[in-house]
Amino acid sequence: MLFKSYAQLYEDLRDFAVYEKEGRVVGCCGLAIIWADLTEIRSLAVDDAFRGQGIGKRLTEWAVEEAHRLQIRRIMSLTYEQAFFEKLGFEVVNKDTLPLKVWSDCVKCPKRDGCDEIAMVRTLHDVPMIVMPTAAPTPKGVSIPVLESFAEVDD
Ligand SMILES: CC(C)(COP(=O)(O)OP(=O)(O)OC[C@H]1O[C@@H](n2cnc3c(N)ncnc32)[C@H](O)[C@@H]1OP(=O)(O)O)[C@@H](O)C(=O)NCCC(=O)NCCS
């Protein structure tokens, strides 16, 4: 999970759903709009003690329903949980096919220069394709430039 400040959490609050059990939040999932035909599942997590009970699946289904409601055709995820997402209709895609905007959060990630997450996409075939402005694809190798002053913020 990427670090999120309180400011970011408040900004992104409407992107999120949580799963409650007996008044306690035991899972969460965000769905961010990336482009005219692309949303992204973010911060999907289920409390260790509640895994394997269908909660991750229900939260992912919520994200799919939300993409349907918004009529956005593709949903992506950057993940290590390939088998989980495959069960839910996602397929592995080449990272280079995703728009550059996807990587805007990578600057905050400690793995930004050696990202080993798997890119997966589910297409909602009943949502029509739309004509849209083209988004720049990611540069090969997905290396995000970091300003020196940013990297040395503690000095
Ligand atoms: C991935 C995660 C959200 C799954 O949540 P969960 O509530 O345990 O998953 P569910 O119980 O809903 O599982 C749904 C299905 O996926 C399968 N599954 C779950 N985790 C799996 C895994 N790691 N590998 C293979 N299959 C998995 C389940 O067996 C179940 O299959 P079934 O429908 O045939 O019974 C949870 O393990 C988690 O929070 N992981 C850490 C954070 C993370 O990696 N998030 C993904 C970032 S995008």
The ligand as a Gaussian input file, in Angstrom:
#p B3LYP/6-31G(d) Opt

LIG

0 1
 C       -5.994000      -9.747000      -1.994000
 C       -6.999000      -9.618000      -0.858000
 C       -7.707000      -8.257000      -0.980000
 C       -8.020000     -10.761000      -0.988000
 O       -9.054000     -10.550000      -0.028000
 P       -9.902000     -11.767000       0.568000
 O      -11.073000     -11.192000       1.292000
 O       -9.037000     -12.685000       1.338000
 O      -10.357000     -12.520000      -0.766000
 P      -11.711000     -13.326000      -0.976000
 O      -11.999000     -14.153000       0.243000
 O      -12.787000     -12.401000      -1.403000
 O      -11.321000     -14.274000      -2.190000
 C      -12.041000     -14.304000      -3.412000
 C      -11.509000     -15.468000      -4.237000
 O      -10.122000     -15.257000      -4.513000
 C       -9.332000     -16.305000      -3.986000
 N       -8.101000     -15.725000      -3.438000
 C       -7.993000     -14.792000      -2.466000
 N       -6.695000     -14.490000      -2.262000
 C       -5.996000     -15.242000      -3.131000
 C       -4.621000     -15.403000      -3.412000
 N       -3.685000     -14.684000      -2.734000
 N       -4.248000     -16.258000      -4.374000
 C       -5.171000     -17.001000      -5.039000
 N       -6.504000     -16.891000      -4.832000
 C       -6.901000     -16.033000      -3.887000
 C      -10.180000     -16.946000      -2.899000
 O       -9.823000     -18.293000      -2.692000
 C      -11.574000     -16.805000      -3.482000
 O      -11.789000     -17.815000      -4.453000
 P      -13.257000     -18.472000      -4.650000
 O      -14.176000     -17.343000      -5.099000
 O      -13.034000     -19.485000      -5.716000
 O      -13.655000     -19.031000      -3.338000
 C       -6.325000      -9.746000       0.531000
 O       -5.550000     -10.929000       0.551000
 C       -5.436000      -8.577000       0.916000
 O       -5.899000      -7.611000       1.558000
 N       -4.139000      -8.652000       0.554000
 C       -3.171000      -7.612000       0.907000
 C       -3.347000      -6.353000       0.121000
 C       -3.268000      -6.592000      -1.372000
 O       -2.386000      -7.272000      -1.865000
 N       -4.222000      -5.978000      -2.076000
 C       -4.299000      -6.013000      -3.503000
 C       -3.696000      -4.741000      -4.007000
 S       -4.366000      -4.294000      -5.544000

